Amino acid sequence: MSVEQDDARLAQARARLESGFTGEEDLEGASTPQKDFVAACVIAAFSIFAIVLALQWANPGHLRFTHPGLLPLAVGFSLLAMAVGLGVKAVREGGARNLSSIFARTPDADEQGYGVRAWLLMALVVALVILVDVVSFRFRFPIGGIELKLSSFECVAIPMVTVIMKIFWRASWLRCLLTAAAAALLLTAAFRYGFKIPMPGVD
Amino acid sequence: MIFDQLALAFTPYLLIVCLAGVTLGILWGAMPALSTTMAMALLIGLSTGMSQNVAIMFILGVFTGSVFGGTITAVLINIPGTPDAVPTMIEGYPLARRGEGGLVLGTAIGASFMGNWIGILLLIAFIPLILKLALQFRSWEMFLLSLWGIAICGTMAAGKRPLKGWISGWIGLMVAFVGLDSIHGVPRYTFGYSLLEDGISYVPVLIGLFGLTEILRVLPQRNPVGIPEQVGRIVPPVKTLWKHSRAALRSGLIGTVIGAIPGAGANVASFLSYDIGRRRASPEERKKWGTGSYEAIVCSEAASNANIGGSMLPTLTLGIPGSAAAAAFLAALELKNVVVGPMMQIEHPGLIYFIYWALIIANFLMYGMAIALVKPCVKLFSLPQALLMPVILLICVLGAYAVSLSYLDVYIMLAAGLIGYGLRRFGFPLAPMVLGIILGPLADENLRRALVVFEGKSIWTISTDHPIGTLLLVVVLYTFYDGIFRRR
């Protein structure tokens, strides 16, 4: 990093400190009126759905104070009120206009690439989790009195992690494969033999 | 009993475990984009294979080490390893550029050590008092306390937009209602799936929200790796620390108090004590703030480390986590069948003393290891995130599965990670959601019990019979009022 970049980062951090209390998770930059408006609509729909379900539950005790839906209803209604509050505030700030700006491409090339990379990563993570669940087999081979195991987890994890590393690390295929294999085998050995935790699927 | 627990904590095996935890914590915290909360969330899965004492020593070692670890990158490459290290970066990096990197890190290590001590001593002093008070709590008070925990966490986590924090907490409450109702056994939000009748465990949710969400957020970024400034010899300068001992004491107190407030963690503590420190500094010292002040570094580091002890206070006495990292510690204890809260001293006698000793030992080890590890840490900065994150992804999957050996938990972790990523992109904090899931069952059961007890009584009788409850109700209402109407 250049001295200019370093100085810019320091200036940014100083400005952040000057802006006052931004909360433990510091998400000020992530909010726009458009995003708040969309979030308010989704949360309102979610809370109405939760309220409707809660109203249908039976009350075996016949005491209104022990009704299983008592707190879910209270939470549902208050969540709806909060969603309305968020929506009204967003509309006042112009959130109902130019909604497409949420998905609009930014002129910043790096930010554009970030979106694509994030979606790709999500797809790969979902694929990894589903594959580990669906593919299920194991091999056992005794070496020097110790029974070593190789389960479907390693066989799925190694190629998937190799692909993720290739896309995001951008090293050679061989380097990614060797790193992924070493990491996956070390991890599974630590879980299986160190912590005595079996692998998902057949172990 | 105190010394029995000391003898137990001082066994060579547990000391090695704690040392390993502290080392891992410092290295973890030193790597940019790897937060303390993420480390703690991933450790829950690993701790299932450990005994109770080993898990406590290891997790508290990692907690103590990782809070300090963030300082190293902040000072040497101008990137805060953890968010609370931003003030240290502002002050420490310009000094490191002038060739004082070793002195800055030495000061930070000393201040962190002092801050930890203040947090631990205040924890030891206040736990008996709060436990005594907590034993007076009945259903109504427990319900209000749970509600206040979620509300204040929302306010603290979301900063200028508390409504978003509360919404996150309320969504967490909704998730907590999934499963069989505790009084009548009526299935709630299960959609006919028997697997959901046991409810949604908050452990895989925590791993998803703080592990997978972070991977999805960080891995697609392309951050250039910095070149470390010259480190020099690392010696904590006793003279400098003595000169700023008042600032360290004040910041330690601030850090502990902030830590005890649910949702407010090391980030808020470090920023607040930095701000207060600047106002209270001498005119001569104030001129240095922003361009390289040792007093500012002491303020920031003492507060963020004192926060550890502070966050343990509500966690151990009331079962309300003081921070997201403390929530992970709570989850690890729960997996060992340790239920924290007012009855902890009766149900698990001596455990609280063991936790004190674990914190004290971890602090001493942090001091030594921090000095020893700074130079090796410099080499870690060149490790690309794209190499670490896929490995952490596998730990998320295995950790979520290890909790109850059920693959449903892995799907819950995946869903929590994706939802968490979406919520963060829309500016919603995640810690209140975790608190909502943890405190939801407590709030639900206690509200219904309290209402049955209150049936037929007037509001006046209820408020005079339950003075603590009335006070808590005022506090809850004020928290909401303050969040909605205060000028920002």
Interface residues (C-beta under 8 A of the other chain):
Chain A: M1 Q5 D6 R9 L10 A13 R14 R16 L17 G20 F21 T22 G23 E24 E25 D26 L27 E28 A30 S31 K35 D36 V38 A39 I43 F46 A50 L53 A54 W57 A58 N59 P60 G61 L63 F65 T66 H67 P68 G69 L70 L71 P72 V75 G76 S78 L79 M82 A83 G85 L86 K89 D110 G113 Y114 R117 A118 L120 L121 M122 V125 V126 L128 V129 V132 D133 F153 A157 V161 I164 M165 F168 W169 R170 T179 A180 A183 A184 L187 T188 F191 G194 F195 K196 I197 P198 M199 P200
Chain B: L46 T48 G49 M50 I77 N78 I79 P80 P83 V86 P87 M89 I90 Y93 P94 M156 A157 A158 G159 K160 R161 L163 K164 G165 W166 I167 W170 I171 L173 M174 F177 D181 I183 H184 V186 R188 Y189 L212 I215 L216 L219 P220 Q221 R222 P224 G226 I227 G263 A264 G265 N267 V268 F271 Y274 D275 G290 S323 P384 Q385 A386 L387 M389 P390 V391 L393 L394 I395 V397 L398 Y401 A402 L405 Y407 V410 Y411 L414 G417 L418 Y421 R424 R425 F426 G427 F428 P429 L430 A431 A443 D444 L447 R448 L451 V452 E455
